[in-house]
Amino acid sequence: MTAYRAPVRDMIFSMRAVGGLAEVAALPGNEEVSDDLIEAIFEEAAKFAGDVLAPLNQSGDKAGCVVKDGVVTTPPGFKAAFEAFCENGWHAMPASSAWGGQGLPQLVSAPVTEMWTASNLAFSLCQMLTTGAISAIEHHGSDAQKELYLAKMTSGQWTGTMNLTEPQAGSDLAAVRTKAVPDGDHYRISGSKIFITWGEHDCAENIIHLVLARLPDAPAGVKGISLFVVPKFLVNPDGTLGARNDVVCASLEHKLGIHASATAVMSFGDKGGAIGFLVGEANRGLEYMFTMMNHARFGVGMQGVGVAERAMQQAFSYALERVQGRPIGCEAGKPIAYHPDVKRMLLDMKARVEALRATAYFTAGRMDVAQKSPDAAAAKKAQALVDLLVPVVKGVSTESSVWIASTGVQVHGGMGYVEETGAAQYFRDARITPIYEGTTGIQANDFVGRKIARDGGAAAKTLIADLQADVGDDAALSAALKTFGDVVGWIADTHAKNPERTAAGAVAALNLAGIVIGGCLLEKQARAAKAQLAGGDAVFLNGKIAISGYFTAHVLPQVEGLARAITQGHEAINAFDPGAF
């Protein structure tokens, strides 16, 4: 496994060219965001990611987490790394300054998140879940709950989880059965939750579980779900730890990847009922949990970018060292990176990673504008774009990470299929990302049904117009944008009358959007690079221009085929009877 080098220069270039860094830095509350600050943060984060987290990635994968009598032990080195992570302020970085966080813009936090996920995906999951739990309590909890939990969760002294999934329910939260029975000023929670990331571990003194459960008189379905805070250790009014709550890790899942992340089966109420505290109003739990889920979905999208970057770095390193055969047109002794097909794979990995990063950073910048812009119209437009883009970032980045990591294995040949090189781990780790926090199909149905059909495609049409202004007279991208617009119009016209047709093409529509958006943003980066050529690093800048050219020539042509599949291929899917085979 090769060392990880955070692509700081690529990150900052993308932040400026497509993320809207100048606009974000000018927003109220972002006065301290400067080039010097960003460079200092990224330099230190890159060191921690490369020197502390990355060396634990392969060893953590081999050792995995161990559970005994409900106690989970993380792999060697993880506890010390987490302590250092918190002491250096990294755990607090994404959180609000009101609770001891740094309150930095999402556009600044996202690249640092990419570094953590690229260097050690399993380790990074703890912070992601905790940050989401903080957001849910901050938005929907009482003042007392905020005061009791958020500062220590922000610092990393306590961590957080989200407990949604149950064995019989899966992604169908309407089928949740966990019970919450009133008992004085609290509730008794009983039930079982599965797939709880970092649900139990030895890195923090307390774990704050956010749990979906039903009250005795709750309506059926998703309208009868409430949200509860269920601490591992009860918390006294002065913030000190009290008695152990009735919640235990029953077992750990045996997984394909992310072995160093404890994926727990959590049992609540085996000894009379775990004590929980209602968040907000009863029966609004799913609504509240979406605050956490939307944060997590963007975070998982960043995981896709990070794992893809790491797999790409590994492939480049191997291909530039491995000598086998004589590449066509080269002298003997040239490494395999110069074989035309290997060159193609490396270029494809690089182009896709940069397109994913550009899309994620563009979305992060819109998040900041939506949150802080004093212009109400600008904030509203930005939020509509964020809502549209989050399923694209989550779905396309994660699916692409699997493709890119698989390509990385292919670059290694047989050496990629054995564990020693590390290439296989990226493939195994990446595979969970299109599944958790809402599968690709769930993201695609959300994109088609809620984000396009519900507003008649208004947000998508706004995005298309903005991207068209960026690419100008580029014929290929203009044609792709027109096709994207035609598909949006077809979805808007078809969904209400024939939802089975749009559902059949939903994933294809998500992929089409990802390709078109990524291609346009790469072209915008290429134009920024051309403008800097006279006084900049020609090798780096020409690389940006070449990447855009490859994407337009080799990836963008997929758009026409996807459009035909979306608008004309639904019958081939809907007529299929799986039971007949």
JOTA-V702438 format. One line per field, one symbol per residue. phi: phi as a letter, one per 20 degrees, with the letter a starting at -180 (. if undefined). psi: psi as a letter, one per 20 degrees, with the letter a starting at -180 (. if undefined). burial: I if it has 16 or more other ideal C-beta (glycine too) atoms within 10 Angstrom, else O. A space follows every 10 residues. Layout:
phi=???
psi=???
burial=???
This chain:
phi=.efedfegff ffffgffcfm gffffefgnd fefcgfffff ffffffffff edegfeffff fffmecdbln dddffgnfff ffffgffenf fegfefffdn eemffffefg ffggfffffa gfffffffff fffgffffec ffgfffffdf fffffnfcdc ccddfcgedl eeffefdgdc dgbmebcdeb qcccmeflfb adecfbcded cebdfgdfff mffddddcec ffdfdfgenf edfffecbef adfedfbkfe dfededddnf cooffccfem efmdffgfff gfffffffff gffgffffff ffgffffffe dfdbmdggnd ffnfffgefg ffgfffffff ffgfffffff fgffffgfff ecffegffff ffffffgfeg ffffffffff ffffffffff gfmgffedfg fnffffffff ffffdflnfg fffffffffe edffdmnfff ffffffffff emefffffff fffgfffgff fffegfecff ffffdfffff fggfffffff ffffffffff fdgfcdffff ffffffffff ffeddggfff ffffffecdf ffefefdgfe d
psi=prqpopmggg ghghgghiik gggghiqpik hiorgggghg ghghghgggh hgggiigghh gggaqpppli ppprqphggh hhghgghjjh higirqihjj aikqqhhhhg hggggghhhn ggghhggghg gggggghhhi rrhggghhhh ghhghihqrq rpngpqgihc inihjpipqo ppncjaqopp apqrlopkhp rjiqiqpopp pprpqhkqqr aiikprpqpn qgpqprhjir pbqprmpqoh rqqorgalhi pooqopppkh kippprpppb qqjkgggghh ggghghgghh ghgggghggg hggggggghi hppproqpjr rqiqrihipg hggggghggg ggghgggggg hggghhgggh hipiohghgg gghhggghhg hggggggggh hggghghggh hibhihiqhh hihhghgggh hhhigrkorh hggghggggh ighhjkjggh hggggghhhh icjogghghh hggghggggg ghhhghhmhh ghhhjghhhg gggggggggh hhhhhhhhgh hihhjaohgg ghhhghgggg ghhhghiigg gggghgiijh hhghipohii .
burial=IIOIIIIIOI IIIIIIIIII IOIIIOIOOI OOIOOOOIOO IIOOIIOIII OIIIIIIIOI IOIIIOIOOO OIIIIOIIOO IIOOIIOOOI IIIIIOOOII IIIIIIIIII IIIIIIIIII IIIIIIIIII IIIIIIIIOI IOOOIIOIII IIIIIIOIII IIIIIIOOIO OOIOOIOIII OOOOOIIIII IIIIIIIIII IOIIOIIIII IIIIIOOIOO OIOIIIIIII IIIIIOOOOO OOOOIIIIII OIOOOOIIII IIIIIIIIIO OOIIIIIIII OIIIIIOIIO IIIIIIIIII IIIIIIIIII IIIIIIIIIO OOOOOOIOOO OOOOIIIIIO OIOOIIOIII IIIIIIIIII IIIIIIIIII OIIOOOOOIO IIIIIIIIII IIIIIIIIII IIIIIIIIIO IIOOOIOOOO IIIIIIIIII IIIIOIIIII OIIIIIIIIO IIIOIOIOII IOIIOOIIOO IOOIOOIOOI IOIIIOIIII IIOIIOOOOO IIIIIIIIII IIIIIIIIII IIIIIIIIIO OIOOOOOOOO IOIIIOIIOI IIOOIIOOIO OIIOIIIOII OOOOOOOOOO O
